[in-house]
Amino acid sequence: MLLGAAIGGVGWRHLPQRAVVAERAGLDFVTLDDSPALTPVPDGRPDAVTALAAVAPATRTIGLVATLTTTYAEPFHVARALATLDHLSHGRAGWRPRVAASAAEAAHFGPEPLAGIGHLLSEADEFTEVVTALWDSWQADAVIRDTASGRFLDRARIRHIDHVGQHFRIKGPAVVPRPPQGHPVLATGFDPRSSSAAATGADLVFTEVHQAQQVRTRVGAGVRILGEVEMLLDASAAELAARLDAVYACGVVDGFHVRTAALPGAVERFVDEVVPLLRRRHPARSGAPGGSLRERLGLPARAPGVFPLRKASVSP
């Protein structure tokens, strides 16, 4: 049983402590939401990737999944930030793209009218493709660190992606070496209106439990399907664990992504009381320090696309 939990809503200063507690309890990953909309949460709305970069040194094995808004961002910046987080965490980064579809969010970025949902989803799909292409613009062995010759990079193993699409024109390459995982883990929500990202590129798909079977028929083999569960913590820990265990026994999900009520101590209660009961029945995969989030989730590493090496091999 894969287990993840949202840890926001308490102020960014408390995030490292929450992640440490979640790690000790046996969660596979934590998520941190993000949005350009103003919300009444302690300390405001910090940038999710930056906040999780601060969490990384305090943890050793747990995955760190950041929500990133694709609507008012650039793929180059997102690819760079996530690659950096993956390096800082030694291969424990993940990301969840989201579209910004509210007028309140659009108002922060100029007078243009809010685009339709079809346009936003199409843009998000292409955004995801470009981000992964930028990570693939570096071969895994591009960094050679040859002290004798004074060469740090083999430039023949780095390429321009020369992407020209409906929404983006990006030359590349990335300016950060290929992430340790190849691609940080991609988690998406299930939306039947979105075509390619959830169906072909996702590693995790978060969905309402009642839609899980429908999702299973649409996504590729090996994709992990997690039930998106809001736990009100309105019962004993044993009863709450039994609810999740009963759903898991049906075989339609590979685990759960849990959100708790926005109340002080709610996340801590779930982590301290409910998760240990679940882990007694369903132990976590080995989460050894230095292991990647992909390994923890039983996912294969993402190999870069093969591209011909250029003749030049001059390092900067």
C-alpha positions, 0 to 999 in steps of 0.5 A: 500500500502506497501512502502519501499525505498533503502537509501544507496549511500550517505555515512553511516553518513547520514543514520540515518537522511535519515531513520528518514525522511522516517519514518516521511513520512510514509514508512514501511521500508528502505533497505540498500544494501551490497556487498563485491565489491568495488563501488564508493559511499561516505564513501565506503561500510559499513557493512549493519547490523552494519550501521542499528544498528546505525540507530535503536536508531534514529528511532521508527517505521520503518523497517530496512532491511539489504542485506546480502551476503550468498556466503562468509559468515557463517549462524551462524554469520549472524543469530547472527548479525540479532538477535542482530539487531532485539533486538536493534530495538525492532523487526524491523529487516529484511534481504535480502539474495543475492549471490555474483556472480561476479569475482570481489567479488570472488577475495576478498576471495582467488584463488578458481574459482567462483562457478556456479550460480546453486551452489550459489543459492542452497547454499543461500537456505540452508543458509536461512534454517540454519539461521532460524533453529538457531533462532528456537534453542531457545524457546521464554521462554528460558530466565527466569531471575529467580532472586530467584534461580539465573537462567538466562536461562532454558537450557532445552529450548535451543537445538542443531540444528545438521544441516548436509547439502550439503553446511553446517554442523552446530551444534548450538545452537545460542548464542543470545536469540530468536529474538523478531519477532521470525524470522526477516522479510525475503525479497527475490528477485524473481529468477525462478532458485531458488527453496525453499527460495522465494517459501516457506520461504519469507515474502516479495518478490521483483520483477519486476512489469511485473513478479508479477503475475507469482510470485503470483502463486509460493509463499505461501499464505500471502507472500507480493509481492512488485514491484521493481521500479527504479524512475528517478524522471523525472516528478512532484511528482503528476505524479510519485505518479499517476504512482505507484497508477495506477500499485497498482490499478491493484491488482498484487502487495501489494506495492513497493520497490523504488530505486531512481537515484543515484543523490544528494537529489533523495531519499529525494525528493521521501520521501518528495514529492511523499510518502505523496501523496501516503499516502493520498490515502493509509494510512500506517498500524499503526506503533506504537513505540514498534511494530514489522516490522511483525505487520507493514506489516500484517505478523504473528509472526514466532513461533519456531518449537516444540522440546522435552525438555531435562531433564536437566534444569541447567543454566550457 
